[in-house]
Amino acid sequence: MEYLGLSYLGAGLGAGLVVIGAAMGIGRLASGAIEGMARQPELSGDLRTAMIIAAALIEGFTFFALVITFMLAIQKQQTPVQPTAEKAPAAAEEVKK
């Protein structure tokens, strides 16, 4: 039985959580950088550069997580492997006949 709808639901929830986490991270990052610029305006250039690099790393991780989430959603369901009958019992049944 395939649970295709549940995999899509899981992918949607996972993507939503990833985006919410990234938004919270970038929001905290920007908030801290702006507070730092307000306290020491002479360091605003360095703070801006560090903020942009950190935001790019957060976005890169977000895209990676979204790709993994969608790859898991569209993954083809694998059929369980049926155990093969051993040859020895089959041979014993042939001998009995």
Secondary structure, DSSP 8 states (H G I E B T S, - for coil): ---HHHHHHHHHHHHHHHHHHHHHHHHHHHHHHHHHHHH-GGGHHHHHHHHHHHHHHHHHHHHHHHHHHHHHHS------------HHHHHHHHHH-
